[in-house]
């Protein structure tokens, strides 16, 4: 037996995980693990990741504007085309 004891993910713990995810949708695996520990529920991190993947629970992405979009290229803006890359196979 290991020195750490983890709770199994049963119906009660699953409901708590879903409730915490609904309340804090931007929390990922680590954030939900910390929130569960604050609720005095100790779950294995790998088991939580597997549970979240099987149930399709994902953290919402934080919206961030694209940097340097709409600026001219000489100010560091992005181009609409990819730069040409020339691969030289005869050199190593």
PDB file of N, CA, C and O in Angstrom:
ATOM      1  N   UNK A   1       0.841  -1.173   0.000  1.00  0.00           N
ATOM      2  CA  UNK A   1       0.000   0.000   0.000  1.00  0.00           C
ATOM      3  C   UNK A   1       0.889   1.238   0.000  1.00  0.00           C
ATOM      4  O   UNK A   1       1.912   1.282   0.683  1.00  0.00           O
ATOM      5  N   UNK A   2       0.499   2.213  -0.749  1.00  0.00           N
ATOM      6  CA  UNK A   2       1.290   3.430  -0.861  1.00  0.00           C
ATOM      7  C   UNK A   2       1.035   4.340   0.337  1.00  0.00           C
ATOM      8  O   UNK A   2       0.061   4.177   1.072  1.00  0.00           O
ATOM      9  N   UNK A   3       1.935   5.297   0.509  1.00  0.00           N
ATOM     10  CA  UNK A   3       1.778   6.226   1.624  1.00  0.00           C
ATOM     11  C   UNK A   3       0.665   7.235   1.352  1.00  0.00           C
ATOM     12  O   UNK A   3       0.105   7.798   2.293  1.00  0.00           O
ATOM     13  N   UNK A   4       0.336   7.474   0.078  1.00  0.00           N
ATOM     14  CA  UNK A   4      -0.740   8.403  -0.266  1.00  0.00           C
ATOM     15  C   UNK A   4      -2.007   7.624  -0.535  1.00  0.00           C
ATOM     16  O   UNK A   4      -1.980   6.545  -1.126  1.00  0.00           O
ATOM     17  N   UNK A   5      -3.084   8.169  -0.109  1.00  0.00           N
ATOM     18  CA  UNK A   5      -4.369   7.528  -0.341  1.00  0.00           C
ATOM     19  C   UNK A   5      -5.219   8.451  -1.205  1.00  0.00           C
ATOM     20  O   UNK A   5      -5.451   9.609  -0.855  1.00  0.00           O
ATOM     21  N   UNK A   6      -5.679   7.930  -2.331  1.00  0.00           N
ATOM     22  CA  UNK A   6      -6.505   8.701  -3.243  1.00  0.00           C
ATOM     23  C   UNK A   6      -7.923   8.181  -3.206  1.00  0.00           C
ATOM     24  O   UNK A   6      -8.153   6.985  -3.030  1.00  0.00           O
ATOM     25  N   UNK A   7      -8.880   9.093  -3.374  1.00  0.00           N
ATOM     26  CA  UNK A   7     -10.275   8.705  -3.477  1.00  0.00           C
ATOM     27  C   UNK A   7     -10.558   8.197  -4.886  1.00  0.00           C
ATOM     28  O   UNK A   7      -9.971   8.672  -5.858  1.00  0.00           O
ATOM     29  N   UNK A   8     -11.454   7.237  -4.982  1.00  0.00           N
ATOM     30  CA  UNK A   8     -11.869   6.742  -6.290  1.00  0.00           C
ATOM     31  C   UNK A   8     -12.877   7.721  -6.896  1.00  0.00           C
ATOM     32  O   UNK A   8     -13.610   8.402  -6.178  1.00  0.00           O
ATOM     33  N   UNK A   9     -12.898   7.776  -8.204  1.00  0.00           N
ATOM     34  CA  UNK A   9     -13.867   8.650  -8.868  1.00  0.00           C
ATOM     35  C   UNK A   9     -15.159   7.861  -9.023  1.00  0.00           C
ATOM     36  O   UNK A   9     -15.329   7.092  -9.969  1.00  0.00           O
ATOM     37  N   UNK A  10     -16.053   8.065  -8.085  1.00  0.00           N
ATOM     38  CA  UNK A  10     -17.365   7.425  -8.138  1.00  0.00           C
ATOM     39  C   UNK A  10     -18.391   8.484  -8.545  1.00  0.00           C
ATOM     40  O   UNK A  10     -18.020   9.563  -9.007  1.00  0.00           O
ATOM     41  N   UNK A  11     -19.658   8.183  -8.377  1.00  0.00           N
ATOM     42  CA  UNK A  11     -20.702   9.107  -8.817  1.00  0.00           C
ATOM     43  C   UNK A  11     -20.651  10.439  -8.067  1.00  0.00           C
ATOM     44  O   UNK A  11     -20.853  11.494  -8.667  1.00  0.00           O
ATOM     45  N   UNK A  12     -20.385  10.398  -6.778  1.00  0.00           N
ATOM     46  CA  UNK A  12     -20.331  11.630  -5.981  1.00  0.00           C
ATOM     47  C   UNK A  12     -19.176  12.529  -6.396  1.00  0.00           C
ATOM     48  O   UNK A  12     -19.335  13.741  -6.540  1.00  0.00           O
ATOM     49  N   UNK A  13     -18.018  11.920  -6.583  1.00  0.00           N
ATOM     50  CA  UNK A  13     -16.845  12.698  -6.996  1.00  0.00           C
ATOM     51  C   UNK A  13     -17.028  13.194  -8.433  1.00  0.00           C
ATOM     52  O   UNK A  13     -16.630  14.314  -8.754  1.00  0.00           O
ATOM     53  N   UNK A  14     -17.626  12.370  -9.298  1.00  0.00           N
ATOM     54  CA  UNK A  14     -17.878  12.787 -10.676  1.00  0.00           C
ATOM     55  C   UNK A  14     -18.835  13.979 -10.721  1.00  0.00           C
ATOM     56  O   UNK A  14     -18.640  14.906 -11.507  1.00  0.00           O
ATOM     57  N   UNK A  15     -19.855  13.953  -9.888  1.00  0.00           N
ATOM     58  CA  UNK A  15     -20.776  15.094  -9.822  1.00  0.00           C
ATOM     59  C   UNK A  15     -20.072  16.354  -9.339  1.00  0.00           C
ATOM     60  O   UNK A  15     -20.343  17.452  -9.825  1.00  0.00           O
ATOM     61  N   UNK A  16     -19.168  16.190  -8.380  1.00  0.00           N
ATOM     62  CA  UNK A  16     -18.415  17.340  -7.869  1.00  0.00           C
ATOM     63  C   UNK A  16     -17.486  17.903  -8.942  1.00  0.00           C
ATOM     64  O   UNK A  16     -17.336  19.120  -9.051  1.00  0.00           O
ATOM     65  N   UNK A  17     -16.862  17.031  -9.735  1.00  0.00           N
ATOM     66  CA  UNK A  17     -15.985  17.475 -10.816  1.00  0.00           C
ATOM     67  C   UNK A  17     -16.792  18.247 -11.855  1.00  0.00           C
ATOM     68  O   UNK A  17     -16.364  19.305 -12.316  1.00  0.00           O
ATOM     69  N   UNK A  18     -17.957  17.720 -12.223  1.00  0.00           N
ATOM     70  CA  UNK A  18     -18.806  18.394 -13.205  1.00  0.00           C
ATOM     71  C   UNK A  18     -19.312  19.729 -12.675  1.00  0.00           C
ATOM     72  O   UNK A  18     -19.398  20.704 -13.422  1.00  0.00           O
ATOM     73  N   UNK A  19     -19.650  19.777 -11.381  1.00  0.00           N
ATOM     74  CA  UNK A  19     -20.121  21.028 -10.786  1.00  0.00           C
ATOM     75  C   UNK A  19     -19.007  22.072 -10.777  1.00  0.00           C
ATOM     76  O   UNK A  19     -19.238  23.239 -11.093  1.00  0.00           O
ATOM     77  N   UNK A  20     -17.791  21.644 -10.412  1.00  0.00           N
ATOM     78  CA  UNK A  20     -16.670  22.584 -10.395  1.00  0.00           C
ATOM     79  C   UNK A  20     -16.322  23.066 -11.801  1.00  0.00           C
ATOM     80  O   UNK A  20     -15.964  24.228 -11.996  1.00  0.00           O
ATOM     81  N   UNK A  21     -16.431  22.165 -12.780  1.00  0.00           N
ATOM     82  CA  UNK A  21     -16.146  22.573 -14.154  1.00  0.00           C
ATOM     83  C   UNK A  21     -17.203  23.551 -14.668  1.00  0.00           C
ATOM     84  O   UNK A  21     -16.888  24.491 -15.398  1.00  0.00           O
ATOM     85  N   UNK A  22     -18.443  23.323 -14.286  1.00  0.00           N
ATOM     86  CA  UNK A  22     -19.501  24.236 -14.712  1.00  0.00           C
ATOM     87  C   UNK A  22     -19.348  25.604 -14.047  1.00  0.00           C
ATOM     88  O   UNK A  22     -19.638  26.633 -14.657  1.00  0.00           O
ATOM     89  N   UNK A  23     -18.896  25.607 -12.804  1.00  0.00           N
ATOM     90  CA  UNK A  23     -18.714  26.857 -12.068  1.00  0.00           C
ATOM     91  C   UNK A  23     -17.470  27.614 -12.540  1.00  0.00           C
ATOM     92  O   UNK A  23     -17.481  28.842 -12.631  1.00  0.00           O
ATOM     93  N   UNK A  24     -16.394  26.868 -12.843  1.00  0.00           N
ATOM     94  CA  UNK A  24     -15.123  27.471 -13.281  1.00  0.00           C
ATOM     95  C   UNK A  24     -14.701  26.803 -14.592  1.00  0.00           C
ATOM     96  O   UNK A  24     -13.860  25.904 -14.569  1.00  0.00           O
ATOM     97  N   UNK A  25     -15.260  27.215 -15.731  1.00  0.00           N
ATOM     98  CA  UNK A  25     -14.981  26.507 -16.990  1.00  0.00           C
ATOM     99  C   UNK A  25     -13.564  26.705 -17.530  1.00  0.00           C
ATOM    100  O   UNK A  25     -13.150  25.961 -18.419  1.00  0.00           O
ATOM    101  N   UNK A  26     -12.817  27.667 -17.031  1.00  0.00           N
ATOM    102  CA  UNK A  26     -11.480  27.908 -17.551  1.00  0.00           C
ATOM    103  C   UNK A  26     -10.402  27.127 -16.815  1.00  0.00           C
ATOM    104  O   UNK A  26      -9.223  27.227 -17.154  1.00  0.00           O
ATOM    105  N   UNK A  27     -10.799  26.346 -15.807  1.00  0.00           N
ATOM    106  CA  UNK A  27      -9.826  25.533 -15.094  1.00  0.00           C
ATOM    107  C   UNK A  27      -9.521  24.276 -15.886  1.00  0.00           C
ATOM    108  O   UNK A  27     -10.426  23.623 -16.406  1.00  0.00           O
ATOM    109  N   UNK A  28      -8.257  23.945 -15.974  1.00  0.00           N
ATOM    110  CA  UNK A  28      -7.837  22.722 -16.632  1.00  0.00           C
ATOM    111  C   UNK A  28      -7.676  21.604 -15.621  1.00  0.00           C
ATOM    112  O   UNK A  28      -8.294  21.619 -14.557  1.00  0.00           O
ATOM    113  N   UNK A  29      -6.841  20.635 -15.962  1.00  0.00           N
ATOM    114  CA  UNK A  29      -6.632  19.489 -15.084  1.00  0.00           C
ATOM    115  C   UNK A  29      -6.053  19.899 -13.730  1.00  0.00           C
ATOM    116  O   UNK A  29      -6.542  19.496 -12.675  1.00  0.00           O
ATOM    117  N   UNK A  30      -5.004  20.707 -13.792  1.00  0.00           N
ATOM    118  CA  UNK A  30      -4.345  21.102 -12.543  1.00  0.00           C
ATOM    119  C   UNK A  30      -5.236  21.991 -11.687  1.00  0.00           C
ATOM    120  O   UNK A  30      -5.249  21.856 -10.463  1.00  0.00           O
ATOM    121  N   UNK A  31      -5.971  22.882 -12.304  1.00  0.00           N
ATOM    122  CA  UNK A  31      -6.868  23.755 -11.549  1.00  0.00           C
ATOM    123  C   UNK A  31      -7.993  22.987 -10.887  1.00  0.00           C
ATOM    124  O   UNK A  31      -8.340  23.253  -9.736  1.00  0.00           O
ATOM    125  N   UNK A  32      -8.571  22.019 -11.621  1.00  0.00           N
ATOM    126  CA  UNK A  32      -9.624  21.201 -11.013  1.00  0.00           C
ATOM    127  C   UNK A  32      -9.068  20.308  -9.916  1.00  0.00           C
ATOM    128  O   UNK A  32      -9.746  20.047  -8.923  1.00  0.00           O
ATOM    129  N   UNK A  33      -7.845  19.841 -10.090  1.00  0.00           N
ATOM    130  CA  UNK A  33      -7.224  19.019  -9.045  1.00  0.00           C
ATOM    131  C   UNK A  33      -7.027  19.825  -7.768  1.00  0.00           C
ATOM    132  O   UNK A  33      -7.268  19.321  -6.671  1.00  0.00           O
ATOM    133  N   UNK A  34      -6.590  21.072  -7.905  1.00  0.00           N
ATOM    134  CA  UNK A  34      -6.440  21.943  -6.735  1.00  0.00           C
ATOM    135  C   UNK A  34      -7.789  22.281  -6.107  1.00  0.00           C
ATOM    136  O   UNK A  34      -7.909  22.330  -4.883  1.00  0.00           O
ATOM    137  N   UNK A  35      -8.804  22.514  -6.940  1.00  0.00           N
ATOM    138  CA  UNK A  35     -10.141  22.808  -6.412  1.00  0.00           C
ATOM    139  C   UNK A  35     -10.717  21.602  -5.665  1.00  0.00           C
ATOM    140  O   UNK A  35     -11.392  21.757  -4.647  1.00  0.00           O
ATOM    141  N   UNK A  36     -10.448  20.422  -6.172  1.00  0.00           N
ATOM    142  CA  UNK A  36     -10.915  19.215  -5.470  1.00  0.00           C
ATOM    143  C   UNK A  36     -10.191  19.036  -4.147  1.00  0.00           C
ATOM    144  O   UNK A  36     -10.793  18.613  -3.160  1.00  0.00           O
ATOM    145  N   UNK A  37      -8.912  19.352  -4.120  1.00  0.00           N
ATOM    146  CA  UNK A  37      -8.165  19.245  -2.859  1.00  0.00           C
ATOM    147  C   UNK A  37      -8.684  20.239  -1.832  1.00  0.00           C
ATOM    148  O   UNK A  37      -8.688  19.950  -0.635  1.00  0.00           O
ATOM    149  N   UNK A  38      -9.125  21.414  -2.290  1.00  0.00           N
ATOM    150  CA  UNK A  38      -9.716  22.380  -1.364  1.00  0.00           C
ATOM    151  C   UNK A  38     -11.048  21.876  -0.819  1.00  0.00           C
ATOM    152  O   UNK A  38     -11.451  22.252   0.282  1.00  0.00           O
ATOM    153  N   UNK A  39     -11.733  21.028  -1.584  1.00  0.00           N
ATOM    154  CA  UNK A  39     -12.984  20.423  -1.127  1.00  0.00           C
ATOM    155  C   UNK A  39     -12.711  19.166  -0.301  1.00  0.00           C
ATOM    156  O   UNK A  39     -13.648  18.466   0.080  1.00  0.00           O
ATOM    157  N   UNK A  40     -11.446  18.872  -0.023  1.00  0.00           N
ATOM    158  CA  UNK A  40     -10.997  17.702   0.734  1.00  0.00           C
ATOM    159  C   UNK A  40     -11.310  16.399  -0.003  1.00  0.00           C
ATOM    160  O   UNK A  40     -11.677  15.394   0.606  1.00  0.00           O
ATOM    161  N   UNK A  41     -11.157  16.442  -1.326  1.00  0.00           N
ATOM    162  CA  UNK A  41     -11.276  15.252  -2.162  1.00  0.00           C
ATOM    163  C   UNK A  41      -9.926  15.077  -2.841  1.00  0.00           C
ATOM    164  O   UNK A  41      -9.513  15.924  -3.633  1.00  0.00           O
ATOM    165  N   UNK A  42      -9.241  13.988  -2.536  1.00  0.00           N
ATOM    166  CA  UNK A  42      -7.915  13.732  -3.078  1.00  0.00           C
ATOM    167  C   UNK A  42      -8.023  12.665  -4.153  1.00  0.00           C
ATOM    168  O   UNK A  42      -8.326  11.505  -3.874  1.00  0.00           O
ATOM    169  N   UNK A  43      -7.764  13.088  -5.404  1.00  0.00           N
ATOM    170  CA  UNK A  43      -7.887  12.208  -6.562  1.00  0.00           C
ATOM    171  C   UNK A  43      -6.532  12.138  -7.246  1.00  0.00           C
ATOM    172  O   UNK A  43      -5.786  13.118  -7.266  1.00  0.00           O
ATOM    173  N   UNK A  44      -6.215  10.973  -7.808  1.00  0.00           N
ATOM    174  CA  UNK A  44      -4.984  10.813  -8.561  1.00  0.00           C
ATOM    175  C   UNK A  44      -5.048  11.676  -9.815  1.00  0.00           C
ATOM    176  O   UNK A  44      -6.078  11.716 -10.489  1.00  0.00           O
ATOM    177  N   UNK A  45      -3.956  12.365 -10.132  1.00  0.00           N
ATOM    178  CA  UNK A  45      -3.928  13.290 -11.263  1.00  0.00           C
ATOM    179  C   UNK A  45      -4.137  12.564 -12.593  1.00  0.00           C
ATOM    180  O   UNK A  45      -4.847  13.063 -13.466  1.00  0.00           O
ATOM    181  N   UNK A  46      -3.525  11.394 -12.751  1.00  0.00           N
ATOM    182  CA  UNK A  46      -3.681  10.643 -13.989  1.00  0.00           C
ATOM    183  C   UNK A  46      -5.113  10.135 -14.148  1.00  0.00           C
ATOM    184  O   UNK A  46      -5.655  10.131 -15.253  1.00  0.00           O
ATOM    185  N   UNK A  47      -5.719   9.710 -13.047  1.00  0.00           N
ATOM    186  CA  UNK A  47      -7.103   9.239 -13.102  1.00  0.00           C
ATOM    187  C   UNK A  47      -8.060  10.389 -13.436  1.00  0.00           C
ATOM    188  O   UNK A  47      -9.037  10.191 -14.159  1.00  0.00           O
ATOM    189  N   UNK A  48      -7.783  11.586 -12.914  1.00  0.00           N
ATOM    190  CA  UNK A  48      -8.603  12.752 -13.240  1.00  0.00           C
ATOM    191  C   UNK A  48      -8.461  13.120 -14.712  1.00  0.00           C
ATOM    192  O   UNK A  48      -9.451  13.448 -15.366  1.00  0.00           O
ATOM    193  N   UNK A  49      -7.243  13.070 -15.237  1.00  0.00           N
ATOM    194  CA  UNK A  49      -7.024  13.384 -16.649  1.00  0.00           C
ATOM    195  C   UNK A  49      -7.749  12.381 -17.542  1.00  0.00           C
ATOM    196  O   UNK A  49      -8.334  12.767 -18.554  1.00  0.00           O
ATOM    197  N   UNK A  50      -7.718  11.118 -17.184  1.00  0.00           N
ATOM    198  CA  UNK A  50      -8.424  10.093 -17.955  1.00  0.00           C
ATOM    199  C   UNK A  50      -9.925  10.305 -17.890  1.00  0.00           C
ATOM    200  O   UNK A  50     -10.614  10.183 -18.902  1.00  0.00           O
ATOM    201  N   UNK A  51     -10.439  10.620 -16.709  1.00  0.00           N
ATOM    202  CA  UNK A  51     -11.871  10.870 -16.540  1.00  0.00           C
ATOM    203  C   UNK A  51     -12.324  12.052 -17.382  1.00  0.00           C
ATOM    204  O   UNK A  51     -13.359  11.995 -18.045  1.00  0.00           O
ATOM    205  N   UNK A  52     -11.531  13.135 -17.351  1.00  0.00           N
ATOM    206  CA  UNK A  52     -11.900  14.332 -18.112  1.00  0.00           C
ATOM    207  C   UNK A  52     -11.835  14.078 -19.612  1.00  0.00           C
ATOM    208  O   UNK A  52     -12.658  14.605 -20.362  1.00  0.00           O
ATOM    209  N   UNK A  53     -10.877  13.287 -20.059  1.00  0.00           N
ATOM    210  CA  UNK A  53     -10.765  12.992 -21.484  1.00  0.00           C
ATOM    211  C   UNK A  53     -11.930  12.120 -21.950  1.00  0.00           C
ATOM    212  O   UNK A  53     -12.469  12.340 -23.035  1.00  0.00           O
ATOM    213  N   UNK A  54     -12.317  11.149 -21.154  1.00  0.00           N
ATOM    214  CA  UNK A  54     -13.421  10.261 -21.534  1.00  0.00           C
ATOM    215  C   UNK A  54     -14.763  10.973 -21.517  1.00  0.00           C
ATOM    216  O   UNK A  54     -15.641  10.638 -22.312  1.00  0.00           O
ATOM    217  N   UNK A  55     -14.944  11.933 -20.647  1.00  0.00           N
ATOM    218  CA  UNK A  55     -16.202  12.671 -20.562  1.00  0.00           C
ATOM    219  C   UNK A  55     -16.230  13.883 -21.486  1.00  0.00           C
ATOM    220  O   UNK A  55     -17.279  14.503 -21.660  1.00  0.00           O
ATOM    221  N   UNK A  56     -15.087  14.226 -22.080  1.00  0.00           N
ATOM    222  CA  UNK A  56     -15.039  15.375 -22.985  1.00  0.00           C
ATOM    223  C   UNK A  56     -15.030  16.706 -22.252  1.00  0.00           C
ATOM    224  O   UNK A  56     -15.493  17.712 -22.791  1.00  0.00           O
ATOM    225  N   UNK A  57     -14.514  16.726 -21.043  1.00  0.00           N
ATOM    226  CA  UNK A  57     -14.428  17.959 -20.260  1.00  0.00           C
ATOM    227  C   UNK A  57     -13.109  18.636 -20.597  1.00  0.00           C
ATOM    228  O   UNK A  57     -12.038  18.083 -20.348  1.00  0.00           O
ATOM    229  N   UNK A  58     -13.189  19.843 -21.166  1.00  0.00           N
ATOM    230  CA  UNK A  58     -12.000  20.604 -21.530  1.00  0.00           C
ATOM    231  C   UNK A  58     -12.107  22.006 -20.959  1.00  0.00           C
ATOM    232  O   UNK A  58     -13.201  22.533 -20.759  1.00  0.00           O
ATOM    233  N   UNK A  59     -10.970  22.590 -20.707  1.00  0.00           N
ATOM    234  CA  UNK A  59     -10.945  23.968 -20.240  1.00  0.00           C
ATOM    235  C   UNK A  59     -11.205  24.896 -21.421  1.00  0.00           C
ATOM    236  O   UNK A  59     -10.725  24.657 -22.529  1.00  0.00           O
ATOM    237  N   UNK A  60     -11.969  25.957 -21.172  1.00  0.00           N
ATOM    238  CA  UNK A  60     -12.177  26.954 -22.216  1.00  0.00           C
ATOM    239  C   UNK A  60     -10.899  27.747 -22.401  1.00  0.00           C
ATOM    240  O   UNK A  60     -10.174  28.021 -21.445  1.00  0.00           O
ATOM    241  N   UNK A  61     -10.639  28.107 -23.634  1.00  0.00           N
ATOM    242  CA  UNK A  61      -9.456  28.901 -23.906  1.00  0.00           C
ATOM    243  C   UNK A  61      -9.711  30.353 -23.531  1.00  0.00           C
ATOM    244  O   UNK A  61     -10.805  30.881 -23.726  1.00  0.00           O
ATOM    245  N   UNK A  62      -8.700  30.970 -23.001  1.00  0.00           N
ATOM    246  CA  UNK A  62      -8.775  32.380 -22.667  1.00  0.00           C
ATOM    247  C   UNK A  62      -8.628  33.166 -23.963  1.00  0.00           C
ATOM    248  O   UNK A  62      -7.685  32.942 -24.721  1.00  0.00           O
ATOM    249  N   UNK A  63      -9.556  34.089 -24.223  1.00  0.00           N
ATOM    250  CA  UNK A  63      -9.509  34.848 -25.457  1.00  0.00           C
ATOM    251  C   UNK A  63      -8.381  35.849 -25.402  1.00  0.00           C
ATOM    252  O   UNK A  63      -8.248  36.606 -24.440  1.00  0.00           O
ATOM    253  N   UNK A  64      -7.577  35.846 -26.434  1.00  0.00           N
ATOM    254  CA  UNK A  64      -6.517  36.826 -26.571  1.00  0.00           C
ATOM    255  C   UNK A  64      -6.518  37.327 -28.005  1.00  0.00           C
ATOM    256  O   UNK A  64      -6.656  36.530 -28.934  1.00  0.00           O
ATOM    257  N   UNK A  65      -6.371  38.605 -28.202  1.00  0.00           N
ATOM    258  CA  UNK A  65      -6.335  39.103 -29.581  1.00  0.00           C
ATOM    259  C   UNK A  65      -5.047  38.666 -30.271  1.00  0.00           C
ATOM    260  O   UNK A  65      -4.015  38.478 -29.627  1.00  0.00           O
ATOM    261  N   UNK A  66      -5.124  38.508 -31.570  1.00  0.00           N
ATOM    262  CA  UNK A  66      -3.932  38.150 -32.320  1.00  0.00           C
ATOM    263  C   UNK A  66      -2.992  39.335 -32.329  1.00  0.00           C
ATOM    264  O   UNK A  66      -3.411  40.470 -32.554  1.00  0.00           O
ATOM    265  N   UNK A  67      -1.754  39.075 -32.090  1.00  0.00           N
ATOM    266  CA  UNK A  67      -0.768  40.146 -32.056  1.00  0.00           C
ATOM    267  C   UNK A  67      -0.368  40.523 -33.474  1.00  0.00           C
ATOM    268  O   UNK A  67      -0.225  39.666 -34.346  1.00  0.00           O
ATOM    269  N   UNK A  68      -0.199  41.776 -33.676  1.00  0.00           N
ATOM    270  CA  UNK A  68       0.347  42.338 -34.899  1.00  0.00           C
ATOM    271  C   UNK A  68      -0.503  42.051 -36.127  1.00  0.00           C
ATOM    272  O   UNK A  68       0.025  42.065 -37.239  1.00  0.00           O
ATOM    273  N   UNK A  69      -1.776  41.795 -35.974  1.00  0.00           N
ATOM    274  CA  UNK A  69      -2.636  41.592 -37.134  1.00  0.00           C
ATOM    275  C   UNK A  69      -3.117  42.952 -37.628  1.00  0.00           C
ATOM    276  O   UNK A  69      -3.500  43.812 -36.835  1.00  0.00           O
ATOM    277  N   UNK A  70      -3.093  43.134 -38.908  1.00  0.00           N
ATOM    278  CA  UNK A  70      -3.553  44.370 -39.501  1.00  0.00           C
ATOM    279  C   UNK A  70      -2.482  45.439 -39.622  1.00  0.00           C
ATOM    280  O   UNK A  70      -2.739  46.501 -40.189  1.00  0.00           O
ATOM    281  N   UNK A  71      -1.305  45.189 -39.110  1.00  0.00           N
ATOM    282  CA  UNK A  71      -0.216  46.152 -39.241  1.00  0.00           C
ATOM    283  C   UNK A  71       0.533  45.907 -40.541  1.00  0.00           C
ATOM    284  O   UNK A  71       0.584  44.772 -41.016  1.00  0.00           O
ATOM    285  N   UNK A  72       1.102  46.927 -41.113  1.00  0.00           N
ATOM    286  CA  UNK A  72       1.923  46.719 -42.305  1.00  0.00           C
ATOM    287  C   UNK A  72       3.127  45.839 -41.974  1.00  0.00           C
ATOM    288  O   UNK A  72       3.554  45.752 -40.823  1.00  0.00           O
ATOM    289  N   UNK A  73       3.655  45.201 -42.989  1.00  0.00           N
ATOM    290  CA  UNK A  73       4.751  44.260 -42.788  1.00  0.00           C
ATOM    291  C   UNK A  73       5.992  44.945 -42.219  1.00  0.00           C
ATOM    292  O   UNK A  73       6.735  44.326 -41.456  1.00  0.00           O
ATOM    293  N   UNK A  74       6.235  46.218 -42.575  1.00  0.00           N
ATOM    294  CA  UNK A  74       7.430  46.893 -42.070  1.00  0.00           C
ATOM    295  C   UNK A  74       7.312  47.259 -40.590  1.00  0.00           C
ATOM    296  O   UNK A  74       8.312  47.629 -39.975  1.00  0.00           O
ATOM    297  N   UNK A  75       6.107  47.164 -39.998  1.00  0.00           N
ATOM    298  CA  UNK A  75       5.942  47.349 -38.557  1.00  0.00           C
ATOM    299  C   UNK A  75       5.890  46.025 -37.806  1.00  0.00           C
ATOM    300  O   UNK A  75       5.650  45.996 -36.599  1.00  0.00           O
ATOM    301  N   UNK A  76       6.113  44.954 -38.512  1.00  0.00           N
ATOM    302  CA  UNK A  76       6.099  43.652 -37.856  1.00  0.00           C
ATOM    303  C   UNK A  76       4.794  42.903 -38.030  1.00  0.00           C
ATOM    304  O   UNK A  76       4.559  41.911 -37.340  1.00  0.00           O
ATOM    305  N   UNK A  77       3.946  43.351 -38.932  1.00  0.00           N
ATOM    306  CA  UNK A  77       2.691  42.667 -39.181  1.00  0.00           C
ATOM    307  C   UNK A  77       2.899  41.358 -39.919  1.00  0.00           C
ATOM    308  O   UNK A  77       3.985  41.087 -40.432  1.00  0.00           O
ATOM    309  N   UNK A  78       1.861  40.557 -39.967  1.00  0.00           N
ATOM    310  CA  UNK A  78       1.963  39.265 -40.628  1.00  0.00           C
ATOM    311  C   UNK A  78       1.574  39.397 -42.090  1.00  0.00           C
ATOM    312  O   UNK A  78       0.778  40.256 -42.470  1.00  0.00           O
ATOM    313  N   UNK A  79       2.152  38.531 -42.891  1.00  0.00           N
ATOM    314  CA  UNK A  79       1.850  38.519 -44.310  1.00  0.00           C
ATOM    315  C   UNK A  79       0.766  37.494 -44.588  1.00  0.00           C
ATOM    316  O   UNK A  79       0.484  36.630 -43.758  1.00  0.00           O
ATOM    317  N   UNK A  80       0.158  37.599 -45.768  1.00  0.00           N
ATOM    318  CA  UNK A  80      -0.867  36.644 -46.153  1.00  0.00           C
ATOM    319  C   UNK A  80      -0.279  35.403 -46.808  1.00  0.00           C
ATOM    320  O   UNK A  80      -0.994  34.429 -47.046  1.00  0.00           O
ATOM    321  N   UNK A  81       0.993  35.430 -47.095  1.00  0.00           N
ATOM    322  CA  UNK A  81       1.628  34.299 -47.768  1.00  0.00           C
ATOM    323  C   UNK A  81       2.750  33.763 -46.909  1.00  0.00           C
ATOM    324  O   UNK A  81       3.334  34.479 -46.095  1.00  0.00           O
ATOM    325  N   UNK A  82       3.038  32.501 -47.103  1.00  0.00           N
ATOM    326  CA  UNK A  82       4.138  31.893 -46.359  1.00  0.00           C
ATOM    327  C   UNK A  82       5.454  32.223 -47.047  1.00  0.00           C
ATOM    328  O   UNK A  82       5.498  32.304 -48.274  1.00  0.00           O
ATOM    329  N   UNK A  83       6.498  32.409 -46.307  1.00  0.00           N
ATOM    330  CA  UNK A  83       7.782  32.683 -46.943  1.00  0.00           C
ATOM    331  C   UNK A  83       8.272  31.454 -47.699  1.00  0.00           C
ATOM    332  O   UNK A  83       8.035  30.319 -47.286  1.00  0.00           O
ATOM    333  N   UNK A  84       8.949  31.697 -48.798  1.00  0.00           N
ATOM    334  CA  UNK A  84       9.473  30.597 -49.605  1.00  0.00           C
ATOM    335  C   UNK A  84      10.651  29.965 -48.867  1.00  0.00           C
ATOM    336  O   UNK A  84      11.551  30.653 -48.385  1.00  0.00           O
ATOM    337  N   UNK A  85      10.618  28.667 -48.798  1.00  0.00           N
ATOM    338  CA  UNK A  85      11.731  27.942 -48.170  1.00  0.00           C
ATOM    339  C   UNK A  85      12.368  27.064 -49.234  1.00  0.00           C
ATOM    340  O   UNK A  85      11.693  26.290 -49.912  1.00  0.00           O
ATOM    341  N   UNK A  86      13.624  27.196 -49.358  1.00  0.00           N
ATOM    342  CA  UNK A  86      14.344  26.379 -50.322  1.00  0.00           C
ATOM    343  C   UNK A  86      15.135  25.343 -49.544  1.00  0.00           C
ATOM    344  O   UNK A  86      16.011  25.673 -48.746  1.00  0.00           O
ATOM    345  N   UNK A  87      14.814  24.116 -49.789  1.00  0.00           N
ATOM    346  CA  UNK A  87      15.506  23.022 -49.095  1.00  0.00           C
ATOM    347  C   UNK A  87      16.634  22.532 -49.986  1.00  0.00           C
ATOM    348  O   UNK A  87      16.459  22.276 -51.177  1.00  0.00           O
ATOM    349  N   UNK A  88      17.751  22.418 -49.387  1.00  0.00           N
ATOM    350  CA  UNK A  88      18.911  21.919 -50.126  1.00  0.00           C
ATOM    351  C   UNK A  88      19.210  20.514 -49.631  1.00  0.00           C
ATOM    352  O   UNK A  88      19.735  20.315 -48.535  1.00  0.00           O
ATOM    353  N   UNK A  89      18.869  19.572 -50.447  1.00  0.00           N
ATOM    354  CA  UNK A  89      19.065  18.185 -50.050  1.00  0.00           C
ATOM    355  C   UNK A  89      20.500  17.716 -50.222  1.00  0.00           C
ATOM    356  O   UNK A  89      20.914  16.727 -49.618  1.00  0.00           O
ATOM    357  N   UNK A  90      21.254  18.424 -51.043  1.00  0.00           N
ATOM    358  CA  UNK A  90      22.633  17.979 -51.269  1.00  0.00           C
ATOM    359  C   UNK A  90      23.557  18.414 -50.130  1.00  0.00           C
ATOM    360  O   UNK A  90      24.684  17.926 -50.050  1.00  0.00           O
ATOM    361  N   UNK A  91      23.121  19.307 -49.254  1.00  0.00           N
ATOM    362  CA  UNK A  91      23.913  19.727 -48.093  1.00  0.00           C
ATOM    363  C   UNK A  91      23.382  19.073 -46.841  1.00  0.00           C
ATOM    364  O   UNK A  91      22.188  18.796 -46.734  1.00  0.00           O
ATOM    365  N   UNK A  92      24.248  18.831 -45.911  1.00  0.00           N
ATOM    366  CA  UNK A  92      23.804  18.291 -44.624  1.00  0.00           C
ATOM    367  C   UNK A  92      24.217  19.182 -43.512  1.00  0.00           C
ATOM    368  O   UNK A  92      23.932  18.892 -42.350  1.00  0.00           O
TER     369      UNK A  92
END
